[in-house]
Amino acid sequence: MKLPYIPEDAPFNGEQRNWLGGFLAGLHSRVVMGGGAVTAAEAPVQAKPLDILFGTQTGNAEEVANEAAELAKSKGFAPRVAELDAVEMDQLAAMENLIVVISTYGEGEMPDNAELFWESLSATTAPRLENLNYGVLALGDTSYEHFCQAGKLIDTRLEQLGAKRLGARVDCDVDFEDAASAWLGATIPDAGSAVANDSAAPAAKKEKSGFSRKKPYLSTMLENRILSGPTSAKEIRHLSFDLGDSGMTYEAGDALGVMPVNNPVLVDTLIKRLGATAETAVSGHDTGLGALLTSSLEICTPSKDLITEIEKRAQHEELSHVLGHGDKEALDAFLWGKDTLDLLNLTPDLQISVDDFVSWLKPLQHRAYSISSSPNAHPGEVHLTVAAVRWMYDHRAHGGVCSTFLSDHVPVGAQAGIFMSANKSFRVPADNDVPMIMVGPGTGIAPFRAFLEERQARGAKGANWLFFGDQHRESDFIYEDEISAMSSAGLLTRLDLAFSRDQAEKIYVQNRMIENGKDLFYMLEEGGHFYVCGDATRMAKDVDAALHHIIETQGGMTPEAATDYVNRLKRDKRYVRDVY
């Protein structure tokens, strides 16, 4: 087929000429290839992109980002989902429509996979973003002082750089699902529009398959045994759940959500303190007070509303003083060890109505634990390594909500509600030949037991190096038999232990890292992946400082160059953390 000639002086503008030329060329291609005639209905339509970026520590923001992508598709967009840290500033500047879903970690901090993005966005070198339309959905917990701080910071900074909001930011509390779905439905515009339609009804939430926080699977406990020795100051347990016919799957590195039930002794004592009974009706609720306090409401950690309302009524000088001065450290010190009953008892004769008390409480939330098994090593099961938290205050036994629920009330044969929570950034290296360095003191060893089992199942040849520690070797070396067997078999290539209280000078995992800095840096240079699991407030920060120190000294780098090196590890997902 011979194409018609389009003269330069034809009455078309440049855009029309280019389009027509492209169309005719495509028509020629169809005929040559034997594709037959082209109809108008077959002309390709390219969907407008919508970028959806997320920052998450536990997976909730990623889950919402994927929900946003499904909704965007239904509205005619071509969604592109990525972690915030995967985006460079020049890529951000080229975007037209953007949804950011971000959780807040710790005391107002960015989650690990959003730190580098925030550093670049908040820098004076960040580009202007006048062509960007954006929306920010923030996930958080009102029990923390800096509620949804990460989302607030990103929202404000995007506005400062000239971007225009698709809709006002929404800050979601721990029960985020319904609020998030409503915000997405109202904020994601139809493809081709530059602003959201304020009158648009929220999209119906897509029904999820399988089990979730709202619909946990009732799993039977297969094993519940104490790992720590009789002289240990801790009570660490190994738990094994039966996945039965649930169809649930997981990977090493994921977390398991457990739905706890409150301590029945605390429930009964609270009911008596309120002068009520378990059957007492509560306004706005279908069940009685006993059922609400048992399985629906948080009665251990006092909520902000409860603290504020008790202070108004209790006439307690110290509480009023710390609240009045806004001193967070002083308030934390005052609240340390106290649960809701302790606050009620600040003034023993204080009378609170049942309806008021219940209205000040937050919903009872699941607890997420790092999974300590590989599904390839334990088919049909999922394992946890849990420290039962117990303490005495005011001559009364107190306990962590979920850890003591599991320890004391879910023996072998009993059931608990569970669901899987993916942590896609915390994974065994895809390359079976690269080294793996793991730092996991105490119960931080949990995912690394799973990692080692997974490497063994894969027949991976890469070196495996574990840093583990606790207080005393005799009583706190959990999984010692398994770890020794892994070492003997050559699976665990290297093991460095740090038992802090077995000598006069305390030794921690970060000290062992520095002692072996030359070898550690060599492994990083060989493509090693560096993992940390455990306490975020102290251990993880000390380990990070030790890592920077090792790279500076062993790599002969300036502090700035060492920071760049660590940031490259983070971007390449070779330095990842599961901290809490």
C-alpha positions in Angstrom: 0.0 0.0 0.0 1.4 3.4 -1.0 0.8 6.2 1.6 -0.5 9.5 0.4 2.0 12.4 0.3 1.3 15.3 2.7 2.8 18.5 1.3 4.5 21.0 3.6 1.9 23.6 2.7 -1.1 21.4 3.6 -3.6 23.3 5.8 -2.7 21.4 9.0 -0.9 22.7 12.0 2.2 20.8 13.3 0.3 18.8 15.9 -2.3 17.7 13.4 0.4 16.8 10.8 2.3 14.7 13.3 -0.9 12.9 14.4 -2.0 12.2 10.8 1.4 11.0 9.8 1.6 8.7 12.8 -1.9 7.4 12.1 -1.1 6.7 8.4 2.1 5.0 9.4 0.2 2.8 11.8 -2.3 2.0 9.1 0.5 1.0 6.7 1.9 -1.2 9.4 -1.4 -2.9 10.0 -1.9 -3.6 6.3 1.6 -4.9 5.7 1.3 -7.2 8.8 -2.0 -8.5 7.6 -3.9 -7.0 10.5 -6.9 -5.9 8.4 -8.8 -2.6 8.7 -8.4 -0.2 11.6 -11.6 1.1 13.2 -11.9 4.3 15.3 -12.8 2.1 18.3 -9.4 0.3 18.0 -7.4 3.5 18.2 -5.2 3.2 21.3 -6.0 5.5 24.3 -3.2 6.0 26.7 -4.3 6.4 30.3 -3.0 9.3 32.3 -0.5 8.2 35.0 -1.3 8.7 38.7 1.7 8.2 41.0 1.0 6.6 44.3 3.9 6.8 46.8 3.9 5.2 50.2 6.1 5.3 53.4 5.5 2.5 55.8 7.0 0.7 58.8 4.5 -2.1 59.3 2.8 -2.4 55.9 -0.4 -0.5 56.5 0.4 2.4 54.2 1.5 0.0 51.4 -1.9 -1.8 51.8 -3.7 1.5 51.4 -1.5 2.5 48.4 -2.5 -0.7 46.6 -6.1 0.0 47.4 -5.6 3.5 45.9 -4.1 1.9 42.7 -7.2 -0.3 42.3 -9.5 2.8 42.6 -7.3 4.8 40.3 -7.6 2.1 37.6 -11.4 2.3 37.9 -11.3 6.0 37.4 -9.3 5.7 34.2 -5.7 6.3 35.5 -2.6 4.2 34.9 -1.4 4.0 38.6 2.3 3.7 39.4 3.0 2.5 43.0 6.4 2.9 44.6 8.1 3.5 47.9 8.9 7.2 48.6 12.6 6.5 48.8 12.5 5.0 45.3 11.7 8.5 43.9 14.4 11.1 43.0 13.5 14.8 43.0 13.7 15.1 39.2 11.2 12.3 38.9 8.9 14.0 41.4 9.1 17.3 39.4 7.9 15.4 36.3 4.8 14.1 38.0 1.3 15.6 37.4 -0.9 13.8 39.8 0.3 12.3 43.1 -1.1 10.5 46.1 1.1 10.0 49.1 0.1 7.5 51.8 2.5 7.7 54.8 2.5 6.4 58.4 4.4 8.1 61.2 7.0 6.0 63.0 8.1 6.4 66.6 7.8 9.9 68.0 7.0 11.8 64.8 9.6 10.2 62.6 9.5 9.3 59.0 9.3 5.5 58.3 12.5 3.9 57.2 11.5 3.9 53.5 10.7 7.6 53.4 13.7 9.1 55.2 15.8 9.8 52.1 12.8 11.2 50.2 12.1 13.6 53.1 15.8 14.7 53.3 15.7 15.6 49.6 12.2 17.2 49.7 13.1 19.3 52.7 16.4 20.5 51.3 16.9 24.0 49.8 17.7 22.3 46.5 14.3 20.7 46.1 12.6 21.6 42.8 9.6 23.8 42.3 6.4 21.7 41.8 3.8 24.1 40.3 2.7 21.4 37.8 1.9 18.8 40.5 -1.5 18.1 41.9 -1.3 16.0 45.1 -3.0 14.6 48.1 -1.6 13.2 51.4 -3.2 10.5 53.4 -1.5 10.2 56.8 -1.8 7.2 59.1 -1.0 7.4 62.8 -2.0 6.8 66.4 -3.5 9.6 68.6 -1.8 8.0 71.6 1.5 9.5 70.4 2.3 13.1 70.9 3.3 13.8 67.2 0.2 12.3 65.6 0.6 11.8 61.9 3.6 14.1 61.9 5.2 12.6 58.8 2.1 13.2 56.7 1.8 16.7 58.0 5.4 17.5 57.1 5.2 16.2 53.6 1.8 17.9 53.0 3.2 21.3 54.1 6.4 21.0 52.1 4.7 20.0 48.9 2.5 23.1 49.3 5.6 25.3 49.9 7.1 24.1 46.7 4.1 25.2 44.7 2.1 22.0 44.3 -1.7 22.1 44.4 -3.9 19.9 46.6 -6.4 17.5 45.1 -8.0 17.5 48.5 -7.4 18.3 52.1 -5.1 16.0 54.0 -6.8 13.5 56.3 -5.1 12.2 59.4 -6.2 8.6 60.3 -6.1 7.0 63.7 -5.5 3.3 64.3 -8.9 2.4 62.8 -7.9 3.8 59.5 -9.6 1.6 56.9 -13.0 3.4 56.5 -11.5 6.9 56.7 -8.8 6.0 54.2 -11.3 4.5 51.7 -13.6 7.6 52.0 -10.6 10.0 51.4 -9.4 8.0 48.4 -12.8 8.0 46.8 -13.2 11.8 47.3 -9.7 12.8 46.4 -8.6 10.7 43.4 -10.2 12.6 40.5 -11.5 11.1 37.3 -8.8 10.8 34.7 -8.3 14.1 32.9 -9.6 16.4 35.6 -7.1 18.5 37.5 -9.1 18.8 40.7 -11.2 16.5 42.7 -14.9 16.6 42.6 -15.9 17.5 46.1 -19.4 16.2 45.5 -18.1 12.7 44.5 -19.4 10.0 46.8 -16.7 7.9 48.4 -15.9 4.7 46.5 -17.2 1.5 47.9 -14.4 -0.3 49.7 -13.2 -3.3 47.8 -13.9 -6.5 49.8 -10.6 -8.2 50.7 -10.2 -11.9 50.4 -8.8 -13.9 53.2 -8.2 -12.8 56.7 -7.4 -9.4 58.1 -7.5 -7.2 61.2 -11.2 -6.9 60.8 -11.6 -10.6 60.1 -8.9 -12.6 61.8 -8.5 -16.3 61.5 -9.1 -18.4 64.7 -5.9 -20.4 64.9 -5.1 -23.2 67.3 -2.0 -23.0 69.4 0.3 -25.9 68.6 3.2 -25.1 70.9 3.6 -22.6 73.8 6.9 -23.0 75.6 9.3 -20.9 77.6 12.7 -20.3 75.9 14.4 -18.3 78.6 16.1 -20.0 81.6 14.7 -20.2 85.2 17.1 -17.5 86.4 16.4 -15.1 83.6 14.8 -11.7 84.4 12.7 -12.2 81.3 10.0 -14.6 80.1 10.5 -15.3 76.4 8.2 -17.8 74.7 8.2 -19.7 71.5 4.7 -20.0 70.0 3.5 -22.0 67.1 0.1 -21.4 65.4 -1.7 -23.9 63.1 -2.7 -22.3 59.8 -5.2 -25.1 59.2 -7.4 -24.6 56.2 -7.0 -20.8 56.3 -5.2 -20.6 53.0 -3.0 -17.9 54.6 0.6 -17.7 53.3 3.6 -15.7 54.3 7.3 -15.2 53.7 10.3 -14.9 56.0 10.4 -11.3 57.1 6.6 -10.8 57.4 4.7 -10.1 60.6 1.8 -11.8 62.3 -1.0 -9.8 63.7 -2.6 -11.1 66.8 -5.9 -9.9 68.2 -5.7 -10.0 72.0 -8.3 -10.2 74.7 -7.9 -8.1 77.8 -6.9 -9.6 81.1 -10.2 -10.8 82.8 -8.9 -9.7 86.3 -8.4 -6.2 85.1 -11.8 -6.2 83.4 -13.6 -7.3 86.5 -11.7 -4.9 88.7 -12.5 -2.0 86.4 -16.2 -2.9 86.3 -16.3 -3.0 90.1 -14.5 0.3 90.3 -17.1 1.9 88.1 -19.9 0.5 90.3 -21.3 -1.5 87.4 -21.8 -5.1 86.3 -20.7 -6.9 83.2 -24.3 -6.6 81.8 -24.5 -2.8 82.3 -25.7 -1.3 79.0 -23.5 1.3 77.3 -24.9 4.1 75.2 -24.2 3.5 71.5 -23.1 -0.1 71.9 -24.9 -3.4 71.3 -23.0 -5.3 73.9 -22.7 -4.9 77.7 -19.8 -3.3 79.5 -18.0 -6.6 80.3 -17.9 -7.6 76.6 -16.7 -4.2 75.5 -13.9 -4.1 78.1 -12.9 -7.6 77.3 -12.4 -7.6 73.6 -13.2 -4.2 72.1 -11.5 -1.4 74.1 -7.9 -0.6 75.2 -7.9 -0.7 79.0 -4.2 -1.0 79.6 -2.5 2.1 78.1 -4.4 5.2 79.0 -5.7 7.2 76.0 -5.1 11.0 75.7 -8.8 11.6 76.2 -8.8 9.5 79.4 -5.8 11.4 80.8 -7.3 14.8 80.0 -10.7 14.0 81.4 -9.3 12.4 84.6 -7.1 15.4 85.2 -10.2 17.7 85.0 -12.0 15.7 87.7 -9.3 14.1 89.9 -7.8 17.3 91.5 -4.5 15.5 91.5 -1.7 18.1 91.9 1.1 16.2 90.1 -1.0 15.2 87.1 -2.3 18.7 86.7 1.2 20.1 87.0 2.8 17.9 84.3 -0.2 18.4 81.9 -0.2 22.1 82.5 3.4 22.5 81.7 3.3 20.4 78.5 6.4 18.5 79.6 6.2 15.2 77.7 9.1 13.6 79.5 7.6 14.5 82.9 4.2 13.1 81.7 5.8 9.9 80.5 7.5 9.5 83.8 4.3 10.1 85.7 2.3 7.6 83.6 5.0 4.9 83.6 3.6 1.6 84.9 0.0 3.0 85.2 -3.0 1.6 83.4 -6.5 3.0 83.2 -7.5 1.6 86.6 -4.5 3.3 88.2 -5.7 6.7 86.8 -9.2 6.2 88.1 -7.6 5.4 91.5 -5.6 8.6 91.6 -8.6 9.9 93.5 -10.2 6.8 95.2 -13.6 8.4 95.7 -13.8 9.8 92.2 -17.0 8.7 90.5 -17.1 8.3 86.7 -20.2 7.3 84.7 -19.9 4.2 82.5 -20.8 6.1 79.4 -18.2 8.7 80.0 -15.5 6.2 80.8 -16.1 4.1 77.7 -16.2 7.2 75.5 -12.6 8.1 76.5 -11.2 4.7 75.5 -9.6 3.8 72.2 -10.4 0.6 70.3 -8.4 -2.5 71.2 -5.8 -3.0 68.5 -3.9 -6.0 67.2 -0.3 -6.5 68.1 2.2 -7.2 65.3 5.1 -9.7 65.9 8.0 -10.5 63.6 7.5 -14.1 62.3 10.2 -16.4 63.5 9.7 -19.3 61.0 10.1 -20.0 57.3 7.0 -21.5 55.7 9.4 -23.8 53.8 10.8 -25.2 57.1 7.4 -25.4 58.9 4.6 -25.9 56.4 1.1 -25.2 57.8 2.5 -23.3 60.8 3.7 -19.9 61.8 6.0 -19.2 64.7 6.5 -16.2 67.0 9.1 -15.4 69.6 7.4 -13.2 72.3 8.6 -11.7 75.5 5.8 -11.7 78.2 5.8 -8.2 79.7 5.0 -8.1 83.4 5.5 -5.6 86.2 4.1 -4.6 89.6 2.7 -1.2 90.4 0.8 -0.1 93.5 0.9 -3.7 94.8 -1.0 -5.0 91.8 0.2 -7.2 88.9 0.3 -5.6 85.5 1.0 -7.1 82.1 1.4 -6.3 78.4 -2.0 -6.8 76.8 -1.1 -9.3 74.0 2.1 -10.9 75.4 0.4 -12.0 78.6 -2.8 -13.0 76.7 -0.7 -15.4 74.7 1.4 -16.6 77.6 -1.4 -17.1 80.1 -4.6 -17.6 78.2 -3.7 -19.4 75.0 -2.3 -22.8 76.0 -1.8 -25.6 73.5 -5.1 -26.4 71.9 -6.7 -23.0 72.6 -7.4 -20.5 69.8 -6.5 -16.8 69.0 -7.3 -14.6 66.1 -4.4 -14.0 63.7 -3.7 -12.5 60.3 -0.7 -12.0 58.1 1.0 -8.6 57.5 3.4 -8.5 54.6 6.7 -6.7 55.0 8.0 -6.7 51.5 11.1 -4.6 52.2 12.3 -7.0 54.9 13.3 -10.0 52.9 16.0 -12.6 52.5 18.3 -11.5 49.6 17.0 -12.6 46.2 20.6 -13.5 45.3 21.4 -16.6 47.2 25.2 -16.0 46.9 25.4 -12.6 48.6 26.4 -12.3 52.3 23.7 -11.6 54.9 24.6 -9.8 58.2 21.9 -9.9 60.9 21.8 -7.9 64.1 19.1 -9.1 66.4 19.5 -9.1 70.2 16.8 -10.5 72.5 13.5 -11.2 70.7 15.1 -9.4 67.7 16.4 -12.7 66.7 12.9 -13.8 65.6 13.0 -12.9 61.8 16.6 -14.1 61.6 15.7 -17.6 62.7 13.2 -17.4 59.8 15.9 -16.0 57.4 18.3 -18.8 58.3 15.7 -21.5 57.8 14.8 -19.9 54.5 18.4 -19.8 53.3 18.8 -23.4 54.3 15.6 -24.4 52.4 16.9 -22.5 49.3 20.3 -24.1 49.5 21.8 -20.6 49.5 25.6 -20.4 49.4 26.0 -16.9 50.7 27.6 -16.3 54.1 25.3 -15.7 57.1 26.6 -13.7 60.0 24.5 -13.2 63.2 25.1 -10.7 66.0 23.0 -11.8 69.0 23.0 -10.8 72.7 21.0 -10.3 75.8 21.8 -10.1 79.6 23.2 -13.5 80.6 24.4 -16.4 78.4 23.3 -19.1 80.9 19.6 -18.0 81.0 19.0 -15.7 77.9 20.6 -17.5 75.0 17.3 -18.4 73.3 17.3 -20.9 70.5 20.9 -21.9 71.6 20.5 -25.5 70.5 19.2 -24.5 67.0 21.8 -21.8 66.6 24.6 -24.2 67.6 23.3 -26.8 65.1 23.2 -24.1 62.3 26.8 -23.2 63.1 27.9 -26.8 63.1 26.2 -27.4 59.8 27.9 -24.4 58.2 24.6 -22.6 57.6 25.5 -19.9 60.1 28.9 -18.9 58.9 29.7 -16.6 61.8 28.2 -15.9 65.2 29.1 -13.1 67.5 27.6 -13.0 70.9 27.2 -10.1 73.4 25.9 -10.9 76.8 25.9 -7.6 78.6 25.9 -8.6 82.2 28.3 -11.5 82.2 31.3 -9.2 82.9 32.0 -6.0 84.7 31.9 -3.9 81.6 28.7 -4.2 79.6 29.1 -5.4 76.0 26.4 -5.0 73.4 26.0 -6.1 69.8 27.2 -2.7 68.5 30.5 -3.3 70.4 30.9 -6.6 68.7 30.3 -4.9 65.3 33.0 -2.4 65.9 35.4 -5.1 67.1 34.9 -6.9 63.8 34.6 -3.8 61.7 37.1 -4.9 59.0 35.3 -8.1 58.2 31.9 -6.4 58.3 33.0 -3.7 55.9 34.5 -6.4 53.6 31.1 -8.2 53.5 29.3 -5.0 52.6 31.8 -4.4 49.8 31.0 -7.9 48.6 27.4 -7.0 48.2 26.2 -8.0 51.7 22.8 -7.1 53.0 22.6 -5.6 56.5 19.6 -6.3 58.7 18.5 -5.0 62.2 15.6 -6.1 64.3 14.6 -5.1 67.8 14.4 -2.1 70.1 14.2 1.2 68.1 14.8 3.7 70.8 18.3 2.6 71.8 19.7 -0.5 70.2 18.8 0.4 66.6 20.3 3.9 67.0 23.5 2.6 68.5 23.8 0.0 65.8 23.3 2.6 63.1 26.0 4.8 64.7 28.4 1.8 64.8 27.7 1.1 61.2 28.6 4.7 60.2 31.7 4.5 62.3 32.8 1.2 60.7 32.3 2.6 57.2 34.3 5.7 58.1 37.2 3.9 59.6 37.4 0.8 57.5 36.6 2.6 54.3 38.8 5.6 54.9 35.8 8.0 54.4 34.7 11.3 55.8 31.5 11.3 57.9 29.7 12.8 54.9 31.0 10.1 52.5 30.0 7.4 55.0 26.5 8.8 55.2 26.3 8.7 51.4 27.5 5.1 51.5 24.8 4.1 54.1 22.2 6.0 52.1 23.1 3.9 49.0 22.7 0.8 51.1 19.2 2.0 52.1 18.2 2.9 48.5 19.4 -0.5 47.3 17.4 -2.2 50.1 20.7 -3.6 51.5 20.2 -1.9 54.9 16.8 -2.6 56.2 15.3 -2.6 59.7 12.4 -4.2 61.5 12.4 -2.1 64.7 9.7 -1.3 67.3 
